[in-house]
């Protein structure tokens, strides 16, 4: 005798319900995608750990859209990044830990708590006359509040150290900048950018010494010191090292492609060219860029 089967409910719809807000629609769609019976098998199979690479990738794609000044693409990439937040929140809700509203509420509370120079304890805006305007004073206040929060969470002795709370998952260059900025907040810093340039030169000399000595481990360590010094130089110069390196990457890609095109117009391909030929084409590309920009190209 056949067993009775449950009647299927109404099929999910991608269209907004009457009066449904965009965020509410997004949360509903994510819940439907994660439905074990009727959702997407790929979405259902994901875990917090498995979508971390996508979360990081979407953050970088937001940065790329900003770098290119493409606001239409930025709108789409911000949506992709928001989806990652919604995805994590949905999995946490399924586990009975927290939901999206808890995420939004937590960050709203944190904004109020970390901006006592803007809001009172109830989240009301302070009168203009009561607000400090010095960015350095505001940054010191921010750092002190974050230190208090770490202590209040009862983190372990190692986590309560002076450099605690700097995410280890950050790209190494960005983390170097944050570590050095935190240390500078305690007064452990070079007096000016020129002093950091001298440190970069010193580290470069030490790289050369390790290279000449044929010591791979020492060479890797010295290159790490050099990169850390460069991150400090960027901070002193008011430059985001990650953004600067992205621009450097883009410039190299652009020039390398232009070099290949130039050689191609001359009937030559990269694999068939020696280094001297490629360097001559590279120099020509740089000269052309300098002429177009009205200045010397780096």
N, C-alpha and C positions, 0 to 999 in steps of 0.2 A: 504494500500500500504506500503510495507516494506520500512523502512528508509535506505538510503545508509550507509554503514559502512566504516570506514577508513581502508586502507590496512595495515596490520602489517609490521613493518620494519624487517630488518634482525635480526635473533635471537642473543642474546648476546653470546659471546664466551669467554671461559676461556683461550684460547690460545693467546699469544702475537701477535699483528699485526706486519707486516714486519717493522723492524727498531724501534719497540716500546721499550723504556727503561723500566726496571723493575718498577721504581717508577711511570712512566706514566701509565703502565698497572694496577698497584694497584689503582691509582686514578680513572681510567676508570671503573674498576670492582666495586669499591665502589659506583660510580654514578649509575651504572646499578642495583646494589642491592637496591638502594634507589629509583629507578624509581617506581612511584605509580602504573603504569599500568602493568609493566612486571617484577618488581623486587621481592625481598623477603618480604613477609608480615611482618615478624618479624623485619627485618632491617628498613622497612618503618615506623613501629610503634614506633621506639625508639626516645628518646629525649636526650638532653644533660644530664639531671638529671638521666635518667634511665640507662645510660651506665657508669656512674661514678663508681659504684661498680666493673664493669669489668675492667675499666682503672686501678683502685687501685690494683685489683687482679693480673693483668698482670705485673705491676711493681714489686710486691712481687715475682712473679714467675721468673722474671729476676734475682732478688736477690738470689733466691733459686738455680737457675742454676749456678750462680757464686760461691755460697757457696759450691756446690757439685763439682765444677771444671769440669762441663760437657759442653764443648764448642759446641757440636752438639745441645744439648738442648738449650743452650744460643742463638744460631742462630735462632731457632724456636721461643723462647720466645721474643726475640727482635723484630721479625716480628709481633708477636701478639700485642706487645706494640705499634709498629708503626701503626698497623691497628687502634688502638684506637685514635691516633692523626689524622689519615686520616678520621675516622668516624666523629669526632668532627668538623673537618674542612669542611667536606662535608655538614653537617647540617648547619653550619654557612654560607656557600656559598649559600645554598638554601634559607636562610633567608635574603640574600643580605648584610650580615655583613662583611665577609672576606672569603678568600679561603686558600688553602694549601700554595700557593706561598707567601701569606701575612704572614703566620705563619713562614715559612722558612726565609723570608726576615727580619722579626722582630727579630728573634733570631740571625741571622747573624749580623745585625746592633748592637744588644746588646753586642755581643761578642767583636766587635771592640770597642764600647764605654767603656766597662768595662775592657779592656786590653790596656790602653794607654801606659803601660810599654812594650807592644809587637808590637802594630800597631800605625801608625799615624792616623790622622783624616780621611784619605782616605782609610784606611784599608791596607796600605802597611807596611810590616815588618820593624821595626826600626833596625838600625845597632846594632850589638851585644854589642858594648861599651855603648850604651844608655839604656840598659835594666837592671833594678834592679834585683838582685838575692836573696835578703833576703825574705824568705816566709812570715815573720811577717810584713814586710813593704808592701808587695803585698796585704796581707789580710786587712791591715789598709786602703790601697788605695781602695780596692774593697768595703769595708764597707762605705767609704766616698762617693763613686760614687753612691751606692745604696741609701744612704740617700738623695743625691741630686736629684735622679730620683723620689723618693717618694714626695719630696717637689715640684718638677716641675709638678707632676701630680695633684697638688692642692688637695690632700687628706684632709679629715677632721682633726680636732685637735687631736682626739683620734688616728686616723690612722697615724698621724705624730709623735706620741710619740717615745721615745727611743727604744721601743721594737716592733715597727710597722713592718708589712710586713712578719711576721712569720706565715705561713699558719696554721689556726686552724684545718684544716682537717688532719694534720699530726698525726701519732700515738703519743700518749701522751709522751712516753719515748723519741722519736726522737725530739719532740717539746721542751721538757725540756732541752735537750742538746743544742738546738739552742738558746733558751731563755738565758740560762746561758752563752753561748759563746758570745751572743750580750752584755749582762751585763758586762762580763769580758772585752770587748772592751772599756768600759768606765772606767775601773780600779776597778770595783766592783767585787772582786774575792778573793779567798783564795790564799795565797802565794805559796803553793805547795800541792802535792797530800796527804802528811802526814796530813796536816791540814784538808783536806776534810775527811780523815778517822776518825779523831776525831769528825767531824760533824756527820758522819754516825752513830758513836757510840752514840752520844748525842741523835740523832733522834730515834735510836733503844730503848734507855732508855725511851723516851717519849711515844713511842708506848706501851711499857710494862706497863707504868703508866696508860695510857688510858684504856688498856685491863683490868688491875686490878680494875680500877674504874667502869668498866661496862658501859662506856659511848660510845655508837656506833658512834655518830657524831664526837666526839673528836678522836676516834680511826681511823675513815676514814681519817680525816684531818692529823693526825700524820703519818699514812702510806703514804699518799701523800707526806708529807715533807720528809720522809725517801727515797722514790723513787726518788724525785727531787735531794736529796743529792747524791744518788748513781749515777744518771746521771752526776752530776758534777764531781764525782770521776772518772767516765769513761773518761770524757773529759780531765781531768788533766793527766790521765794515757795514753792518746792517743788511747783510745779504743772507737769504735763506740758502744754505748749501745744497739742499736737495733740488731746489728750483734752479740754482746756478748750474748744477751738474746736468739736469734735464736739458737746459738750454745749450750747454756744451755738447751734449749728445746730439741734439737736433742740428746744431751747426755742423758737426762733423759729418752727420748723415747727409745733410744738404750738400756740403762741399764734395764729399766723396762721390755722391751721385752725379754732381756737375762735372767732376773730373772724368768719370767714366763716360759721360755724354760727350765731353770735349774730345776725348781720345777716339770715341766711336765715330765722330764726324771726320776724324782724320784717318779713318779706316783701320784703327787699331783697337784691340780688346784688352781688358785688364790682364788676363792670363798670359798674354803675349808680350807685355811691357815689362821692362826692368825698372828697378826702383828710381833710377835717375830720370827716366821718362815720366813716370808717375809724379815725381816731385816737381818736375817742370810744369806739368799740367795743373797740379795742385796750386803752385804759385800763381799761375795765370788766373785760376778761378778766384783766388784771394784778391788779386789786383782788380779783377772785374767787380767783385763785391764792394771793394773799397771805393771804386769809382761811382757805383750806384748809390752808396750810402753817403758819399761826400766826405768820407774819412777813412782812416787806415783800418783794415780788417785785422782782427786778432788771429 
